[in-house]
C-alpha cells in the first residue's frame, strides 16, 4: 500500500503503475458480485462460437483495477474517486498480464481535485482501456497544538510597542504564550511591553525592524524561530502615523507609505512566517484593519482608508490560499480606540464619536487585544477570512 500523501505533496507529472494477471477466479468473482453472467464472459462453449473463440473478460473487471491504483497508490489512501471516463479499446482474456498506469495531468487547488490520465495495457503493449479519472484528495484531520489549545504558542506581533500592539502582547502573555515584540524605533516602549508579558506569565523578546522591508521581516521571524523553537502565527499591528490630510496636500508618496507598511508589511511577514508555520503544522494570522475600510470613510483619511481596505482584501485572499495548509487568516477592525493615535483629535470629535456609537463609548486597546487572542486561539479554529469589528456597534455589516 502506498503511503498517504497530502494534496500539496502531489505534483503534475507524478505517476504510478499496478500490475495484475487476470484469472478465471477473478471473472467468476466479478460475475457473482455484479450479476453480469453474459455468456460471452462465463460460458466457454458460447464464447467459442464468437469471433473471439474464447471468453472475454468483463470490461469493467479490467477497469476495476483503476480503483486499486487510485485508492492505494496514486494518490493513495484518502483518495475519493469522483468521476471516470472510460474507453474500451480491445478485449482482455483470462491469463492476460495487465499494467495499469496513472499520471497526474492537472491539479485543481481550490477543489483539491486531481485529473489523472489512465491506461490499462497488456504485456504485448495493447491498450485495452484508457480514460481520465477525477479524484478528490481527502486529508485526515490533524489538529495542531494551536487548534487544540495545548502547549505554548509563539506569536510575533508587529508594532508591538504601540497601544493596540502592546495590549495584544500583554493578552497573549497572560495566556502563557511566547511573544515576539517587534518595533521600529521605540525600543524603550518595546522593552516595557516585554517585561509586562513576562509579568503576566509569558515569555517575550524584542526585535527591532521595519517589516515593510522584506529582509527585516525575514530576520524577525528567523529570530523568533531561533529563540523559541517554532512560529505559530503573527499579528500585524504595525502602521505609520495617519494624521488627517486633505487630498490637495496629499502626495502619492504619502499613500505609498501607508500601503507599504500595512499591506507590504503583512505580505513580507506572511512570506517569512509561512515555512515556520508549515513546520508547526498550521497556524493563525491576524491583521489589524479598520472600520474606515467599511462604508463611508472619514474626510482627509484617504491614504489610511485605502491601505486598510487593501489589507482586508489581502487577508481574505490569503485565507483562501492558506486554508488547505491549516493556516487561518482573519482581520480585526477597530473603530476609534483610546490610543496615542487619537490624542491630537479635538475632544469634541471624540465626544461625537461616542454619541454615535451604540455602546456610547470608545474602544480600549484591551478590547481589541481580546478579539485578536480569540481569533488566534482554538475557539476560532473554524474561522478564516472573516473581519471582526471591534467598534461598539458603529459599523454593522
SEKE-389222 format. One record per residue: x, y, z of N, C-alpha, C in turn. Coordinates in steps of 0.001 Angstrom, whole numbers. Each point is the difference from the previous one (the first is absolute). Layout:
BEGIN
SITE  nX  nY  nZ  caX  caY  caZ  cX  cY  cZ
SITE  X  Y  Z  X  Y  Z  X  Y  Z
...
This chain:
BEGIN
SITE  nX  nY  nZ  caX  caY  caZ  cX  cY  cZ
SITE  836  -1185  0  -836  1185  0  873  1239  0
SITE  -325  988  -815  750  1234  -16  -283  833  1233
SITE  967  807  387  -181  874  1144  -918  1152  -388
SITE  -803  452  968  -877  1114  -278  815  1273  -178
SITE  -322  738  -1064  665  1268  -258  -1022  1122  20
SITE  416  1131  532  -870  1151  -10  -131  563  -1400
SITE  -1055  765  -227  -263  570  -1328  1177  837  -487
SITE  601  761  906  1095  889  -392  1244  -766  -433
SITE  138  -1247  446  1178  -791  -354  -95  -590  -1401
SITE  -1190  -85  -539  -208  -622  -1302  200  1045  -1085
SITE  765  -343  -1028  324  939  -1057  -465  -521  -1363
SITE  -265  926  -916  -309  -389  -1381  1186  -796  -552
SITE  -301  -1127  -628  1047  -878  -522  280  -1196  889
SITE  -445  31  1256  158  -1173  867  -760  -1169  -615
SITE  557  -1199  100  -664  -1160  -589  226  -1240  849
SITE  -813  -1013  -254  118  -1280  711  -524  -1098  -920
SITE  455  -1219  244  -459  -1146  -792  -407  -1146  919
SITE  -857  -852  -526  -475  -1187  707  -45  -1138  -998
SITE  528  -1162  369  -2  -1157  -897  -864  -1107  578
SITE  -826  -596  -868  -871  -1106  414  -80  -1039  -1114
SITE  -217  -1255  369  -315  -1069  -949  -1462  -359  211
SITE  -805  69  -1067  -1432  -269  119  -217  -1519  13
SITE  -692  -474  1022  -214  -1441  168  -1466  -355  -205
SITE  -242  -1320  -190  -1381  -480  -111  -764  284  1283
SITE  702  -66  1138  -648  293  1282  -448  1458  59
SITE  807  918  -596  -400  1409  -51  -1309  152  -773
SITE  -94  -676  -1154  -1193  103  -828  -1219  -538  750
SITE  174  -1151  657  -1107  -599  742  -457  901  1142
SITE  969  567  728  -339  877  1123  -702  1265  -484
SITE  443  547  -1128  -628  1200  -532  -1431  -295  -444
SITE  -200  -1153  -632  -1350  -375  -425  -926  -156  1196
SITE  511  -605  1084  -810  -159  1216  -340  1358  608
SITE  1004  909  20  -205  1303  630  -932  873  -816
SITE  174  22  -1317  -762  916  -847  -1304  -592  -504
SITE  -80  -1324  -30  -1174  -656  -582  43  -69  -1510
SITE  1130  422  -588  149  -20  -1457  516  -1366  -429
SITE  -932  -861  -438  376  -1347  -428  -187  -154  -1514
SITE  301  1042  -698  -5  -41  -1456  840  -1207  -445
SITE  -560  -894  -827  755  -1192  -377  1301  297  -738
SITE  94  1190  -585  1258  366  -632  1151  -8  1002
SITE  -329  244  1286  1019  69  1050  150  -1309  773
SITE  -1109  -757  175  50  -1114  958  -279  -1370  -616
SITE  -363  -68  -1271  -344  -1283  -635  997  -283  -1121
SITE  1004  -879  239  1013  -281  -1028  -608  -543  -1288
SITE  -1071  -842  111  -611  -560  -1196  -594  1091  -871
SITE  -688  926  621  -586  1102  -755  1098  867  -602
SITE  1019  308  808  1053  913  -440  764  -563  -1197
SITE  115  -1364  -82  728  -593  -1124  -689  277  -1336
SITE  -1302  250  46  -751  258  -1218  107  1451  -468
SITE  640  839  815  131  1418  -359  1325  238  -715
SITE  184  1224  -489  1236  341  -699  1225  -89  891
SITE  -217  16  1346  1138  -26  918  489  -1417  275
SITE  -880  -982  -127  375  -1387  173  223  -417  1446
SITE  -171  889  936  172  -305  1429  -686  1104  810
SITE  -240  -264  1295  -702  1013  801  779  1313  76
SITE  -741  1101  -91  566  1349  130  -207  475  1440
SITE  1042  541  586  -102  528  1361  -935  1211  3
SITE  -836  95  1036  -859  1186  137  850  1272  -132
SITE  -482  948  -807  739  1248  -131  152  726  1332
SITE  -1048  -41  801  64  705  1282  920  -701  999
SITE  247  -1301  -207  980  -675  849  1388  556  -279
SITE  328  157  -1282  1296  597  -344  100  1415  568
SITE  -1122  758  -86  5  1381  480  20  83  1522
SITE  -457  -1075  663  -71  57  1466  1379  138  629
SITE  1042  -394  -714  1351  128  555  414  1471  120
SITE  -702  867  -740  271  1438  130  -297  454  1419
SITE  -1067  -562  573  -353  361  1376  1123  -365  961
SITE  614  -1159  -237  1126  -417  841  1156  977  -129
SITE  286  397  -1234  1096  943  -227  -253  1315  730
SITE  -1230  513  -124  -325  1297  599  -37  -92  1520
SITE  -654  -1005  509  -190  -96  1448  1232  -406  771
SITE  944  -677  -665  1148  -530  732  1335  588  -428
SITE  28  671  -1166  1296  461  -508  18  1469  -426
SITE  -923  424  -847  12  1370  -517  -1409  576  7
SITE  -350  873  931  863  556  1042  196  -900  1205
SITE  -812  -1086  116  181  -911  1111  -1077  170  1061
SITE  243  -540  1196  -1006  50  1059  -541  1411  213
SITE  -1306  90  145  -639  1298  150  -566  539  -1296
SITE  202  -706  -1126  -504  462  -1286  -1493  -291  -129
SITE  -736  954  -567  -1417  -202  -286  -185  129  -1509
SITE  -290  -1137  -661  -154  -75  -1454  -1354  610  -345
SITE  -28  1126  -697  -1254  714  -230  -559  -181  -1395
SITE  829  -230  -1013  -516  -248  -1349  1061  -691  -828
SITE  -449  -616  -1106  919  -749  -845  -566  -68  -1408
SITE  806  335  -990  -349  -294  -1386  750  -1269  -390
SITE  -682  -882  -737  594  -1274  -389  -198  -241  -1493
SITE  1073  -443  -636  -58  -459  -1388  512  -1437  -22
SITE  -845  -937  -455  394  -1409  -68  553  -251  -1405
SITE  1326  -46  -103  664  -29  -1297  142  -1408  -585
SITE  159  -1000  874  217  -1377  -479  -420  -956  1105
SITE  -339  -1248  -361  -413  -957  1023  1197  -533  790
SITE  -287  -447  1213  997  -691  818  -487  -1424  237
SITE  976  -898  271  -329  -1404  165  642  -531  1281
SITE  -574  -1093  500  583  -645  1184  1454  -349  -287
SITE  865  301  951  1427  -258  -153  790  1225  -450
SITE  -706  1045  -448  706  1211  -417  656  669  1206
SITE  1252  402  -177  681  839  993  -216  1444  -427
SITE  -594  790  884  -308  1386  -364  740  960  923
SITE  299  1164  -554  625  1076  764  -919  1206  -21
SITE  -335  470  1187  -828  1200  140  938  1152  339
SITE  -80  1076  -760  870  1157  236  -836  1264  139
SITE  337  790  992  -660  1284  185  1031  1108  78
SITE  -308  1148  -588  896  1156  55  -828  1261  249
SITE  430  809  958  -717  1231  334  175  1005  -1133
SITE  -1117  393  -605  41  983  -1088  -236  1410  523
SITE  -867  139  1016  -375  1338  458  -396  -41  1470
SITE  287  1103  706  -453  176  1385  -965  1179  33
SITE  -1130  -185  653  -947  1089  225  69  327  1486
SITE  786  1016  325  346  257  1397  -1222  340  827
SITE  -865  887  -497  -1134  460  799  -911  -1154  418
SITE  -161  -998  -881  -881  -1134  290  759  -1228  481
SITE  1336  84  71  847  -1125  414  -241  -1219  -897
SITE  -77  241  -1301  -250  -1065  -965  1242  -269  -830
SITE  149  -1269  -397  1034  -425  -933  -669  -582  -1232
SITE  494  380  -1173  -413  -645  -1252  1123  -937  -403
SITE  -312  -1295  -97  1015  -1027  -202  -283  -745  -1296
SITE  965  -3  -914  -96  -787  -1227  244  -1468  332
SITE  -858  -877  -529  47  -1426  319  158  -817  -1278
SITE  882  -1012  45  67  -1002  -1079  141  -1376  634
SITE  -651  -978  -629  160  -1403  385  499  -724  -1244
SITE  1176  -600  71  609  -658  -1162  351  -1441  333
SITE  55  -822  -1062  434  -1386  171  1517  -64  -96
SITE  541  -1186  307  1451  -185  -80  503  222  -1423
SITE  -869  -208  -981  389  200  -1398  -68  1465  -410
SITE  -433  866  929  -59  1426  -290  -1328  465  -569
SITE  -998  -870  -46  -1317  382  -502  -768  771  1069
SITE  -498  1175  -357  -818  776  931  -1407  -584  -9
SITE  -448  -463  1142  -1342  -567  60  -1006  983  603
SITE  487  894  887  -874  1020  594  824  1273  153
SITE  -610  1159  -281  622  1261  381  -1085  990  374
SITE  401  1126  542  -964  1003  431  630  967  975
SITE  -839  737  681  489  979  970  -843  -65  1267
SITE  696  -38  1129  -652  -43  1309  58  1375  651
SITE  -1045  332  739  -2  1191  850  -61  -485  1440
SITE  970  455  793  154  -523  1357  130  1165  979
SITE  -754  -57  1061  123  993  1075  911  -575  1081
SITE  938  817  455  927  -443  1040  -557  422  1353
SITE  -312  -972  818  -552  248  1328  1107  -211  1020
SITE  396  1073  670  996  -127  1058  -680  -391  1297
SITE  669  -807  786  -497  -271  1337  136  1257  832
SITE  -879  162  957  20  1197  835  1104  -125  1032
SITE  962  918  -104  1088  23  972  -69  1320  738
SITE  -342  -47  1258  -119  1212  787  1362  395  535
SITE  372  1238  -239  1264  485  528  -180  407  1451
SITE  1136  174  693  -65  481  1372  -763  1314  76
SITE  190  830  -1012  -655  1299  8  -1503  -153  -73
SITE  -484  -933  -809  -1427  -217  -129  -590  -635  1252
SITE  782  -849  641  -476  -703  1178  106  839  1264
SITE  781  1071  -68  186  809  1188  994  -602  973
SITE  810  -946  -442  978  -630  874  1381  541  -309
SITE  832  124  1020  1368  430  -204  110  1491  -266
SITE  1214  501  121  243  1408  -274  24  254  -1494
SITE  -374  1200  -356  121  434  -1379  996  1142  -60
SITE  607  151  -1135  894  1134  -235  -660  913  -1020
SITE  -285  1226  423  -690  963  -845  872  1243  -145
SITE  196  428  -1222  707  1243  -291  -1032  1114  -119
SITE  240  1110  665  -907  1145  -67  773  1183  -579
SITE  -336  387  -1225  650  1176  -574  -662  1240  604
SITE  783  1055  152  -536  1182  663  -328  -271  1448
SITE  756  -900  606  -305  -438  1358  251  1035  1072
SITE  658  1102  -352  246  1053  980  -1122  1027  21
SITE  -953  -96  -922  -1085  967  -77  -1113  -301  977
SITE  -1031  834  -42  -1103  -176  943  -754  -1297  -197
SITE  -458  -258  -1225  -719  -1245  -275  960  -1179  -24
SITE  1161  163  -646  973  -1088  -59  461  -419  1379
SITE  265  966  877  423  -327  1357  -1071  -735  773
SITE  -1250  418  -159  -1097  -681  685  -134  -1446  -481
SITE  222  -222  -1296  -44  -1365  -539  1108  -848  616
SITE  1197  552  89  1115  -737  610  -328  -384  1431
SITE  -542  940  769  -324  -289  1397  -1088  -1066  113
SITE  -1007  57  -885  -1071  -1007  35  547  -1386  -297
SITE  914  -104  -962  598  -1297  -324  897  -481  1136
SITE  724  925  624  821  -376  1147  -836  -546  1137
SITE  -1178  588  226  -884  -473  1063  -496  -1416  -278
SITE  18  -397  -1260  -382  -1376  -352  1198  -945  23
SITE  1162  513  374  1185  -838  149  796  -227  -1260
SITE  -224  800  -1023  665  -232  -1271  1334  742  -97
SITE  790  -420  -955  1251  683  -323  -306  1089  -1024
SITE  479  1197  273  -355  1150  -823  1271  686  -498
SITE  -6  288  -1292  1086  784  -591  -532  1400  -233
SITE  538  958  759  -459  1385  -70  844  726  -1043
SITE  -579  212  -1147  707  715  -1073  -262  1496  111
SITE  1024  793  -266  -153  1448  3  930  579  -1051
SITE  -285  1237  -406  857  644  -984  997  951  643
SITE  -453  809  976  908  1009  557  -86  171  1510
SITE  -1120  -370  607  -183  257  1429  413  -1216  815
SITE  1305  -163  176  515  -1152  722  -378  -16  1460
SITE  -68  1171  629  -361  49  1426  -1425  -490  217
SITE  -920  449  -852  -1384  -448  130  -106  -1506  -235
SITE  746  -514  -993  -15  -1441  -270  524  -782  1191
SITE  1063  495  626  566  -678  1168  -1010  -31  1143
SITE  -752  1092  169  -1026  32  1051  -1099  -1022  -274
SITE  -407  -102  -1264  -1022  -984  -366  506  -1420  275
SITE  1256  -276  -380  570  -1330  237  17  -328  1487
SITE  326  983  832  8  -220  1448  -1411  -295  503
SITE  -987  677  -558  -1384  -237  410  -479  -1383  -451
SITE  455  -438  -1160  -329  -1360  -447  544  -1024  987
SITE  1248  182  397  622  -920  957  -740  29  1335
SITE  -382  1211  441  -720  119  1271  -1360  -676  -62
SITE  -582  -45  -1207  -1319  -622  -169  73  -1517  -96
SITE  1214  -553  -187  149  -1450  -37  554  -556  -1281
SITE  298  857  -974  566  -484  -1248  1485  282  -79
SITE  572  -255  -1167  1387  351  -284  6  939  -1179
SITE  963  899  -23  17  975  -1088  1415  414  -332
SITE  186  313  -1285  1219  641  -461  -410  1200  -834
SITE  890  960  -143  -245  1143  -869  915  -95  -1208
SITE  -543  337  -1150  781  -36  -1244  -326  1251  -803
SITE  1022  815  -257  -183  1204  -794  -59  -369  -1481
SITE  -770  771  -765  -39  -237  -1440  -1214  619  -638
SITE  188  556  -1166  -1094  573  -794  -496  -1089  -949
SITE  -1182  -553  283  -461  -1168  -766  -415  353  -1423
SITE  -4  1289  -362  -212  320  -1413  1228  -366  -829
SITE  1098  -333  691  1227  -495  -640  1  -1521  73
SITE  -16  -714  -1136  -29  -1470  35  1140  -601  810
SITE  1183  591  -82  1131  -524  758  -226  90  1492
SITE  -574  1113  450  -271  165  1427  -1063  -990  467
SITE  -1007  -233  -835  -1035  -975  358  591  -1396  108
SITE  886  -349  -920  645  -1308  40  837  -165  1267
SITE  745  1029  363  800  -55  1225  -880  -112  1233
SITE  -1133  695  -9  -926  -40  1134  -489  -1416  268
SITE  -460  -673  -1035  -550  -1345  201  1105  -1033  218
SITE  1146  227  -606  1131  -881  278  407  77  1456
SITE  -31  1207  565  331  166  1420  -1044  -686  881
SITE  -1263  127  -359  -1060  -654  769  201  -1512  16
SITE  288  -571  -1165  215  -1457  -92  1242  -412  776
SITE  1061  805  -55  1243  -349  686  -163  58  1517
SITE  -723  1006  498  -113  180  1451  -1053  -906  634
SITE  -1104  -248  -702  -1094  -741  614  -259  -1363  -648
SITE  697  -320  -1077  -90  -1336  -585  -1131  -214  -981
SITE  -889  973  -140  -1123  -163  -911  -662  1351  -226
SITE  -826  70  -1036  -834  1172  -254  -1397  -511  -321
SITE  -981  430  783  -1372  -457  -190  -887  1037  -676
SITE  500  1218  -127  -812  1009  -657  525  1383  283
SITE  -718  984  -528  399  1380  269  -1212  911  -52
SITE  170  1145  641  -990  1073  -28  679  1204  -631
SITE  -612  537  -1046  581  1158  -672  -722  1251  479
SITE  624  671  978  -583  1214  574  828  1232  -318
SITE  1081  -162  -748  869  1134  -314  -693  951  -970
SITE  265  1283  194  -548  999  -917  635  1350  249
SITE  212  777  -1063  550  1343  169  -1074  969  487
SITE  400  1184  385  -968  1008  399  -950  332  -1135
SITE  -1212  424  361  -1002  294  -1035  -759  1273  344
SITE  743  1077  236  -644  1287  259  -866  380  -1197
SITE  -1147  626  242  -880  389  -1114  734  874  -1019
SITE  -256  -286  -1285  577  798  -1080  -1040  189  -1085
SITE  -129  1251  -450  -910  245  -1117  590  -614  -1264
SITE  -867  -262  -981  487  -573  -1250  951  971  -704
SITE  -267  1306  121  875  977  -632  1417  -80  562
SITE  107  -289  1278  1324  -56  634  657  -1363  -147
SITE  -778  -982  -417  472  -1382  -33  879  -253  -1215
SITE  1115  -674  221  851  -473  -1091  -98  -1518  -77
SITE  289  -535  -1175  -69  -1457  -137  965  -690  955
SITE  1102  624  309  955  -587  954  -641  -187  1367
SITE  -954  884  367  -712  -162  1276  -873  -1249  -28
SITE  -660  -232  -1143  -827  -1205  -139  895  -1235  -7
SITE  1098  82  -755  900  -1143  -118  566  -409  1358
SITE  296  975  867  522  -328  1324  -986  -872  776
SITE  -1288  350  -54  -1018  -790  695  -124  -1397  -606
SITE  -19  -58  -1318  -139  -1289  -687  1194  -897  287
SITE  1196  572  -10  1203  -819  202  68  -585  1400
SITE  -488  735  999  50  -530  1360  -1165  -941  261
SITE  -1219  437  -324  -1172  -827  314  -65  -1252  -870
SITE  23  168  -1314  -132  -1153  -895  1358  -645  -254
SITE  998  814  -325  1335  -564  -235  549  -700  1227
SITE  -214  594  1174  471  -646  1230  -674  -1337  237
SITE  -1325  -59  -228  -722  -1269  152  500  -1032  -998
SITE  233  444  -1231  516  -893  -1048  1367  -554  403
SITE  903  881  425  1354  -433  363  -17  -942  1195
SITE  -846  293  973  -84  -869  1180  -567  -1371  -357
SITE  -1026  -10  -853  -574  -1291  -399  1026  -842  -754
SITE  766  640  -884  1044  -717  -734  1035  -587  956
SITE  415  805  992  1045  -451  921  -518  -1044  977
SITE  -1274  121  404  -550  -900  1019  -451  -1339  -565
SITE  -382  -27  -1278  -629  -1196  -560  807  -1284  198
SITE  1301  -35  -308  729  -1262  204  -40  -493  1440
SITE  35  928  940  11  -387  1411  -1379  -468  460
SITE  -1067  627  -509  -1343  -455  355  -292  -1358  -615
SITE  483  -230  -1221  -150  -1331  -591  753  -1032  815
SITE  1163  368  476  794  -887  854  -756  -339  1279
SITE  -757  975  519  -763  -203  1237  -1310  -733  -244
SITE  -362  -227  -1262  -1230  -721  -314  -1199  898  -213
SITE  199  1300  -52  -1105  935  -202  242  1263  799
SITE  -987  858  37  174  1223  759  -1124  976  -247
SITE  206  1224  465  -1030  1017  -107  644  1363  -204
SITE  -626  791  -861  442  1363  -284  -1166  930  266
SITE  261  1077  712  -1009  1039  208  617  1328  -394
SITE  -684  735  -854  461  1340  -370  -968  1015  589
SITE  542  1136  400  -835  1043  572  -475  920  -1115
SITE  -1296  -58  -262  -601  829  -1019  -595  1253  611
SITE  -1096  446  -564  -671  1194  510  -1401  67  -569
SITE  -944  489  801  -1343  196  -542  -4  1123  -1025
SITE  1104  751  -88  108  1014  -1041  -11  -626  -1395
SITE  259  -1302  -73  -52  -695  -1289  -1429  -363  -382
SITE  -959  203  914  -1400  -330  -239  -812  1267  -241
SITE  -1002  -105  -811  -959  1081  -131  626  1313  -442
SITE  -466  1097  591  475  1338  -349  1216  330  862
SITE  1171  198  -601  1194  288  787  -27  1445  493
SITE  743  297  1045  54  1374  487  783  888  -965
SITE  -260  1279  77  708  949  -865  1478  41  366
SITE  823  255  -982  1437  212  143  749  -1245  515
SITE  -560  -1175  -246  664  -1250  376  123  -927  -1203
SITE  138  566  -1177  49  -808  -1212  1118  -1029  52
SITE  1201  426  338  1147  -915  -51  -163  -1160  981
SITE  -530  281  1161  -190  -1030  1022  -1123  -957  -403
SITE  -1123  558  -461  -1131  -840  -391  360  -903  -1172
SITE  740  527  -960  418  -806  -1148  884  -1163  450
SITE  954  280  865  922  -1050  460  -737  -1068  805
SITE  -915  432  867  -718  -979  818  -974  -833  -824
SITE  -625  608  -1009  -882  -773  -878  806  -1033  -777
SITE  1170  399  -489  867  -955  -694  479  -1105  913
SITE  271  339  1256  445  -1008  960  -1085  -1044  242
SITE  -1250  437  83  -1102  -951  189  -134  -936  -1193
SITE  153  535  -1213  -64  -843  -1197  1168  -978  -37
SITE  1171  461  404  1173  -873  73  -266  -1162  952
SITE  -570  310  1176  -249  -1044  996  -991  -1038  -509
SITE  -1068  446  -655  -974  -961  -526  617  -891  -1066
SITE  777  607  -880  644  -776  -1060  981  -1013  587
SITE  738  425  1005  964  -901  624  -711  -1129  733
SITE  -1155  303  586  -771  -1036  702  -408  -1123  -945
SITE  -377  372  -1231  -396  -1015  -989  1178  -899  -338
SITE  1156  613  -203  1159  -768  -447  628  -833  1111
SITE  17  523  1219  694  -700  1084  -914  -909  813
SITE  -1309  82  -228  -917  -870  735  337  -1483  -117
SITE  280  -510  -1211  353  -1426  -105  1280  -375  745
SITE  798  993  341  1232  -259  751  -220  146  1511
SITE  -1273  131  396  -390  147  1414  531  1301  615
SITE  9  1027  -810  373  1332  481  -1208  912  -204
SITE  -473  570  1091  -1158  880  -43  461  1456  -68
SITE  -774  829  -692  330  1414  -148  -1264  816  243
SITE  47  910  960  -1161  808  341  404  1453  239
SITE  -1014  846  65  197  1436  198  -750  431  1252
SITE  633  800  830  -692  698  1080  -1  1477  -353
SITE  -1198  573  -114  -133  1396  -420  -555  841  1148
SITE  857  756  658  -490  866  1076  -676  1251  -556
SITE  -874  562  817  -455  1354  -246  964  941  711
SITE  -466  1188  334  854  936  725  371  -612  1354
SITE  1303  -68  263  518  -687  1185  885  957  786
SITE  -63  -94  1313  728  916  876  1496  -309  -6
SITE  687  480  -1014  1449  -135  -103  598  1371  -290
SITE  1324  48  -77  683  1259  -296  -391  534  -1375
SITE  -474  -880  -879  -347  410  -1355  -1091  1065  -16
SITE  -890  -15  1009  -1110  956  -20  211  1123  1009
SITE  1186  70  606  233  1040  998  -150  1397  -590
SITE  369  165  -1266  -47  1326  -616  -1401  396  -448
SITE  -948  -942  27  -1358  329  -425  -658  930  1013
SITE  -791  930  -453  -739  852  929  -931  -826  878
SITE  -165  425  1231  -867  -721  921  -1430  -76  -529
SITE  -402  1029  -746  -1346  3  -563  -180  -1155  -979
SITE  1055  -299  -780  -88  -1103  -967  -132  -1337  718
SITE  707  -155  1101  -97  -1242  773  -1393  -147  607
SITE  -525  1093  517  -1334  -44  606  -1047  -337  -1055
SITE  147  556  -1207  -939  -300  -1076  72  -1478  -382
SITE  1228  -543  -58  159  -1416  -321  -675  -880  1041
SITE  150  352  1263  -666  -748  1073  -1520  45  -172
SITE  -515  1192  -291  -1447  174  -116  -576  -801  -1155
SITE  794  -194  -1051  -465  -735  -1178  177  -1516  133
SITE  678  -418  1064  264  -1425  215  -1091  -595  879
SITE  -648  -1093  -418  -1066  -575  815  397  -276  1447
SITE  1224  -393  259  442  -261  1374  395  1276  736
SITE  1  1126  -715  278  1314  592  1370  72  666
SITE  958  -683  -560  1372  108  505  970  -422  -1092
SITE  1226  487  108  1044  -395  -933  662  -1271  484
SITE  649  -699  -928  674  -1248  356  1264  273  798
SITE  295  -892  900  1279  -38  697  891  -982  -763
SITE  1313  217  -59  864  -961  -692  -189  -1438  470
SITE  -380  -161  1257  -208  -1371  503  -1183  -677  -683
SITE  -1006  787  -412  -1134  -581  -728  475  -611  -1320
SITE  868  719  -678  552  -481  -1265  877  -1228  247
SITE  802  66  1056  923  -1097  304  -746  -1298  281
SITE  -1107  74  703  -751  -1214  310  -606  -617  -1257
SITE  -425  857  -938  -521  -516  -1266  1096  -706  -783
SITE  1198  581  5  1134  -620  -695  346  -1336  645
SITE  63  -30  1335  330  -1248  702  -1028  -1089  -312
SITE  -1257  380  -104  -1039  -964  -363  260  -594  -1381
SITE  275  862  -987  212  -490  -1359  1263  -839  -127
SITE  984  244  852  1218  -805  -24  -207  -1367  647
SITE  -995  -116  855  -125  -1183  844  -900  -1088  -539
SITE  -137  -1082  757  -735  -1189  -450  -1495  220  -155
SITE  -570  976  714  -1434  239  -117  -379  540  -1377
SITE  979  536  -715  -243  519  -1350  565  -940  -1055
SITE  143  -1268  331  660  -956  -883  -657  -197  -1349
SITE  -1280  388  -144  -674  -165  -1297  -382  1361  -585
SITE  744  1022  381  -271  1347  -503  1196  479  -806
SITE  -220  332  -1244  1061  576  -825  -629  898  -1057
SITE  752  1014  -423  -492  932  -1000  -1038  972  528
SITE  -128  102  1317  -1020  843  600  584  1321  493
SITE  -867  982  138  351  1273  618  -841  177  1246
SITE  668  106  1149  -672  203  1278  147  1483  361
SITE  -1122  706  6  22  1436  264  -164  265  1486
SITE  956  691  575  -26  339  1422  -212  1499  74
SITE  -1258  399  -66  -294  1426  -204  -1221  476  770
SITE  -483  -821  935  -1138  421  788  -1289  73  -778
SITE  -9  -557  -1210  -1217  -38  -801  -147  1136  -977
SITE  1024  875  -123  -139  1134  -920  -4  -460  -1454
SITE  554  -1177  -253  -76  -614  -1333  -614  -1377  167
SITE  -1096  -230  -687  -675  -1297  53  -195  -489  -1421
SITE  713  -1060  -369  -8  -498  -1376  -310  -1488  -4
